[in-house]
Amino acid sequence: MERNKFRPRPSQELCPFEVVEWEKLKTTWNCTDPADYHCLPDQYNVPGQICVKPHWVLKNYCPIYNTAAAKIDLLPCDLQYGACSDKDYRSNEVFNYSACLNKTEIYKESSTLKPEPPVLPLMAGIIAAVVVLCLLVLAMCIIHIRRRRIGRKKTEYNHQLQPLLDQSSFPVGLQKVMDYLERGVFSSSKFYEHAIGVLDIHGCVSLIGPPGSGKTLTAVQLAIRKYRGGQGGMSRLIVYHTVEELTKTEHTDGAYIILDDWLDQYMHYPAKLEEDKNLLDGFYVDFVKSKKVCIIFTLKQDRWKCFQKSLSNCPLFKTQCLLTINSKSFSKSELRKMIHRNIEHCYIEEEDSESKDQNMNVENLLKIKGDREFSFPLIVDLICVNRRWKRIVPLIEKDGFSTILKMFFEKWLKDENAEEKRSFCILVFAAFLGGKVSSSQFKSEITRPIYERICQEYSCKSENKLSVERQKFNVEDECLDAKKTKSENQPYIKEKWYRERYQEEIALLHENQRLKSCLYKVGENEEDPVFVFHHDALFQFVLQYIFESSRKTFFIENASIDVLIKNCCIEAGIIEKFFAKSNEKKLLSPAGMVSFPTDVIKPLAERIYSEVKENHVFGAAHWPHHVFMKNETFSKIWDIVCMKTNPSEGVSETTVLN
């Protein structure tokens, strides 16, 4: 008998209400893991037994096994049947709450009447058999066609979840999350089961935690669980980063929406939160309260602390819908399972197969502590994709991951090998572009000059290359079409030249081990693949390292304008520092943000002004409300740069900076 299939109890026999009887049935049923044993009613109040992973059940709710969806669902507990739980509990402890099982008396009363078995006429039986046979043949044909199509794909993994996604809104940077879910890296936990219960009952849940704690991975898994469970209608997953995106889109009933790290925007536009909070209140009434859609929020812990008070009255953020996720959210056994999954599924090149150390000391990894920039799950993930870090786990345990990562970049930057120098320049290039890079950006008239300036800054010019003139000459010879004029040939000549000029950089993106430990290839476009940072926390750490290891003005002049206005802040002034001596923590810049000192405010203002003037700043209309403009020193320098204030009338740069 298959223990993982729901089997109704024999007629007249109910699920026991006492632990002794429960343990007897558990022993008889013999689940692989005794904790998986359940005796509970199905959606028709028919009591039955099954081996299934226990789920968290919220107080005043009862678990049932939904045979149609093949999963545990929750229903409100009715006191007229007996005792309900006044706290959250596990579904395999349901025998403690009589109201959740006594309702099966309905089954006991009705089961005495046994209906006569229906008589199926012979002709109807034949027709039914033919129909079933046709359906089987059709199903086999469909499976065969799908397998042939899948076999022709070049990708290593079959992305079965693609129909679930609204591709127009799914950020490319989250493709790694989808890849990890397809490859089985995600491991279930009590925290995850609790989140399922909250989402099922309230239609919304907020996952709050430090960078890299697994918020986004858990959020996407919560949504796709419905799709895999076979529930009709729950077939779209939409990911947004702002409330504006959320409220300006028409939503199909049954969709799952993730608002990922959406509080980040208010670090720079805090006044906008009040307006957006009203939009969220309306969204709750129109969509969530009526159970038309479900929404999952991910929030960085330090951002949440900043805005928690402002959001306390919003129904989407009631206490029972707020879940904190960090290393303490998992048991030791769950953390071990997480480590084993990462070791098993991480990308390892064939030539480095000996470094796929399945016997890597898991207990040493368990001793690693997360820090302000990186949480434990992210540290484990990054160690598993970098064979160099695997070898120095004891050092990471001793000195902390951020310290070792900084040493890693310092050694990389000072490497004398020409290819390693160029690979570091490519990493800087990806960071300056906002966290992702593709081969086409080496050829773009807009972004190519940035890469050239990076190479000049870090002395990583290409070696063993033909001169520019010689390359161009060869390309012209090869590309020239006698039937076209020189001007008509020029675009083809330029394209060919750029492709040859930067072919080594493109090869490094695919092959360099240091780059692969930082950048992750996403998408299926083999002609122009996109590479993104393994995690936003790593991207922000690289930005901070670049700022500290190079000229500050070089950072300001070459980083994209989005990087400057979304990932940077201005250091607290002397007065703020003086009055904050009693609580130094208040002076810390937000996690991951580059903090500009006063001496670079002028070039910062000049760079932003040049972009605003050309309308290159995303949301330039909102720029006057940016937190930079609320900084007194920056605001005065800005007026000087814009010539709104005449320095000769008493406001000079020297006066402002002092």
Secondary structure in CASP SS format (residue, H / E / C, confidence):
PFRMAT SS
TARGET T0000
AUTHOR 0000-0000-0000
METHOD secondary structure of the structure
MODEL  1
M C 1.00
E C 1.00
R C 1.00
N C 1.00
K C 1.00
F C 1.00
R E 1.00
P E 1.00
R C 1.00
P C 1.00
S C 1.00
Q C 1.00
E C 1.00
L C 1.00
C C 1.00
P C 1.00
F C 1.00
E C 1.00
V H 1.00
V H 1.00
E H 1.00
W H 1.00
E H 1.00
K H 1.00
L H 1.00
K H 1.00
T H 1.00
T H 1.00
W H 1.00
N C 1.00
C C 1.00
T C 1.00
D C 1.00
P H 1.00
A H 1.00
D H 1.00
Y E 1.00
H E 1.00
C E 1.00
L E 1.00
P E 1.00
D E 1.00
Q C 1.00
Y C 1.00
N C 1.00
V C 1.00
P E 1.00
G E 1.00
Q E 1.00
I E 1.00
C E 1.00
V C 1.00
K C 1.00
P C 1.00
H C 1.00
W E 1.00
V E 1.00
L C 1.00
K C 1.00
N C 1.00
Y E 1.00
C E 1.00
P E 1.00
I E 1.00
Y E 1.00
N E 1.00
T C 1.00
A C 1.00
A C 1.00
A C 1.00
K E 1.00
I E 1.00
D E 1.00
L E 1.00
L E 1.00
P E 1.00
C C 1.00
D C 1.00
L H 1.00
Q H 1.00
Y H 1.00
G C 1.00
A C 1.00
C C 1.00
S C 1.00
D C 1.00
K C 1.00
D C 1.00
Y E 1.00
R E 1.00
S H 1.00
N H 1.00
E H 1.00
V H 1.00
F H 1.00
N H 1.00
Y C 1.00
S H 1.00
A H 1.00
C H 1.00
L C 1.00
N H 1.00
K H 1.00
T H 1.00
E H 1.00
I H 1.00
Y H 1.00
K H 1.00
E H 1.00
S H 1.00
S C 1.00
T C 1.00
L C 1.00
K C 1.00
P C 1.00
E C 1.00
P C 1.00
P C 1.00
V C 1.00
L C 1.00
P C 1.00
L H 1.00
M H 1.00
A H 1.00
G H 1.00
I H 1.00
I H 1.00
A H 1.00
A H 1.00
V H 1.00
V H 1.00
V H 1.00
L H 1.00
C H 1.00
L H 1.00
L H 1.00
V H 1.00
L H 1.00
A H 1.00
M H 1.00
C H 1.00
I H 1.00
I H 1.00
H H 1.00
I H 1.00
R H 1.00
R H 1.00
R H 1.00
R H 1.00
I H 1.00
G H 1.00
R H 1.00
K C 1.00
K C 1.00
T C 1.00
E C 1.00
Y C 1.00
N C 1.00
H C 1.00
Q C 1.00
L C 1.00
Q H 1.00
P H 1.00
L H 1.00
L E 1.00
D C 1.00
Q C 1.00
S C 1.00
S C 1.00
F C 1.00
P C 1.00
V H 1.00
G H 1.00
L H 1.00
Q H 1.00
K H 1.00
V H 1.00
M H 1.00
D H 1.00
Y H 1.00
L H 1.00
E H 1.00
R C 1.00
G C 1.00
V C 1.00
F C 1.00
S C 1.00
S C 1.00
S C 1.00
K H 1.00
F H 1.00
Y H 1.00
E H 1.00
H H 1.00
A H 1.00
I H 1.00
G H 1.00
V H 1.00
L H 1.00
D H 1.00
I H 1.00
H H 1.00
G C 1.00
C E 1.00
V E 1.00
S E 1.00
L E 1.00
I E 1.00
G E 1.00
P C 1.00
P C 1.00
G C 1.00
S C 1.00
G C 1.00
K H 1.00
T H 1.00
L H 1.00
T H 1.00
A H 1.00
V H 1.00
Q H 1.00
L H 1.00
A H 1.00
I H 1.00
R H 1.00
K H 1.00
Y H 1.00
R H 1.00
G C 1.00
G C 1.00
Q C 1.00
G C 1.00
G C 1.00
M C 1.00
S C 1.00
R C 1.00
L E 1.00
I E 1.00
V E 1.00
Y E 1.00
H C 1.00
T C 1.00
V H 1.00
E H 1.00
E H 1.00
L H 1.00
T H 1.00
K C 1.00
T C 1.00
E C 1.00
H C 1.00
T C 1.00
D C 1.00
G C 1.00
A C 1.00
Y E 1.00
I E 1.00
I E 1.00
L E 1.00
D E 1.00
D C 1.00
W H 1.00
L H 1.00
D H 1.00
Q H 1.00
Y H 1.00
M H 1.00
H C 1.00
Y C 1.00
P C 1.00
A C 1.00
K H 1.00
L H 1.00
E H 1.00
E H 1.00
D H 1.00
K H 1.00
N H 1.00
L H 1.00
L H 1.00
D H 1.00
G H 1.00
F H 1.00
Y H 1.00
V H 1.00
D H 1.00
F H 1.00
V H 1.00
K C 1.00
S C 1.00
K C 1.00
K C 1.00
V C 1.00
C E 1.00
I E 1.00
I E 1.00
F E 1.00
T E 1.00
L E 1.00
K E 1.00
Q H 1.00
D H 1.00
R H 1.00
W H 1.00
K H 1.00
C H 1.00
F H 1.00
Q H 1.00
K H 1.00
S H 1.00
L H 1.00
S C 1.00
N C 1.00
C C 1.00
P H 1.00
L H 1.00
F H 1.00
K C 1.00
T H 1.00
Q H 1.00
C H 1.00
L E 1.00
L E 1.00
T E 1.00
I C 1.00
N C 1.00
S H 1.00
K H 1.00
S H 1.00
F C 1.00
S C 1.00
K H 1.00
S H 1.00
E H 1.00
L H 1.00
R H 1.00
K H 1.00
M H 1.00
I H 1.00
H H 1.00
R H 1.00
N H 1.00
I H 1.00
E H 1.00
H H 1.00
C C 1.00
Y C 1.00
I C 1.00
E C 1.00
E H 1.00
E H 1.00
D H 1.00
S H 1.00
E H 1.00
S H 1.00
K C 1.00
D C 1.00
Q C 1.00
N C 1.00
M C 1.00
N C 1.00
V H 1.00
E H 1.00
N H 1.00
L H 1.00
L H 1.00
K C 1.00
I C 1.00
K C 1.00
G C 1.00
D C 1.00
R C 1.00
E C 1.00
F C 1.00
S C 1.00
F H 1.00
P H 1.00
L H 1.00
I H 1.00
V H 1.00
D H 1.00
L H 1.00
I H 1.00
C H 1.00
V C 1.00
N C 1.00
R H 1.00
R H 1.00
W H 1.00
K H 1.00
R C 1.00
I C 1.00
V H 1.00
P H 1.00
L H 1.00
I H 1.00
E H 1.00
K H 1.00
D H 1.00
G C 1.00
F H 1.00
S H 1.00
T H 1.00
I H 1.00
L H 1.00
K H 1.00
M H 1.00
F H 1.00
F H 1.00
E H 1.00
K H 1.00
W H 1.00
L H 1.00
K H 1.00
D C 1.00
E C 1.00
N C 1.00
A H 1.00
E H 1.00
E H 1.00
K H 1.00
R H 1.00
S H 1.00
F H 1.00
C H 1.00
I H 1.00
L H 1.00
V H 1.00
F H 1.00
A H 1.00
A H 1.00
F H 1.00
L C 1.00
G C 1.00
G C 1.00
K E 1.00
V E 1.00
S E 1.00
S H 1.00
S H 1.00
Q H 1.00
F H 1.00
K C 1.00
S C 1.00
E C 1.00
I C 1.00
T C 1.00
R H 1.00
P H 1.00
I H 1.00
Y H 1.00
E H 1.00
R H 1.00
I H 1.00
C H 1.00
Q H 1.00
E H 1.00
Y C 1.00
S C 1.00
C C 1.00
K C 1.00
S C 1.00
E C 1.00
N C 1.00
K C 1.00
L C 1.00
S C 1.00
V H 1.00
E H 1.00
R H 1.00
Q H 1.00
K H 1.00
F H 1.00
N H 1.00
V H 1.00
E H 1.00
D H 1.00
E H 1.00
C H 1.00
L C 1.00
D C 1.00
A C 1.00
K C 1.00
K C 1.00
T C 1.00
K H 1.00
S H 1.00
E H 1.00
N H 1.00
Q H 1.00
P H 1.00
Y H 1.00
I H 1.00
K H 1.00
E H 1.00
K H 1.00
W H 1.00
Y H 1.00
R H 1.00
E H 1.00
R H 1.00
Y C 1.00
Q H 1.00
E H 1.00
E H 1.00
I H 1.00
A H 1.00
L H 1.00
L H 1.00
H H 1.00
E H 1.00
N C 1.00
Q H 1.00
R H 1.00
L H 1.00
K H 1.00
S C 1.00
C C 1.00
L E 1.00
Y E 1.00
K E 1.00
V E 1.00
G C 1.00
E C 1.00
N C 1.00
E C 1.00
E C 1.00
D C 1.00
P C 1.00
V E 1.00
F E 1.00
V E 1.00
F E 1.00
H C 1.00
H C 1.00
D H 1.00
A H 1.00
L H 1.00
F H 1.00
Q H 1.00
F H 1.00
V H 1.00
L H 1.00
Q H 1.00
Y H 1.00
I H 1.00
F H 1.00
E H 1.00
S H 1.00
S C 1.00
R C 1.00
K H 1.00
T H 1.00
F H 1.00
F H 1.00
I H 1.00
E H 1.00
N H 1.00
A C 1.00
S C 1.00
I H 1.00
D H 1.00
V H 1.00
L H 1.00
I H 1.00
K H 1.00
N C 1.00
C E 1.00
C E 1.00
I E 1.00
E C 1.00
A C 1.00
G C 1.00
I H 1.00
I H 1.00
E H 1.00
K H 1.00
F H 1.00
F H 1.00
A C 1.00
K C 1.00
S C 1.00
N C 1.00
E H 1.00
K H 1.00
K H 1.00
L H 1.00
L C 1.00
S C 1.00
P C 1.00
A C 1.00
G C 1.00
M C 1.00
V E 1.00
S E 1.00
F E 1.00
P C 1.00
T H 1.00
D H 1.00
V H 1.00
I H 1.00
K H 1.00
P H 1.00
L H 1.00
A H 1.00
E H 1.00
R H 1.00
I H 1.00
Y H 1.00
S H 1.00
E H 1.00
V H 1.00
K H 1.00
E C 1.00
N C 1.00
H C 1.00
V C 1.00
F C 1.00
G C 1.00
A H 1.00
A H 1.00
H H 1.00
W H 1.00
P H 1.00
H H 1.00
H C 1.00
V H 1.00
F H 1.00
M H 1.00
K H 1.00
N C 1.00
E H 1.00
T H 1.00
F H 1.00
S H 1.00
K H 1.00
I H 1.00
W H 1.00
D H 1.00
I H 1.00
V H 1.00
C C 1.00
M C 1.00
K C 1.00
T C 1.00
N C 1.00
P H 1.00
S H 1.00
E H 1.00
G C 1.00
V C 1.00
S C 1.00
E H 1.00
T H 1.00
T H 1.00
V H 1.00
L H 1.00
N C 1.00
END
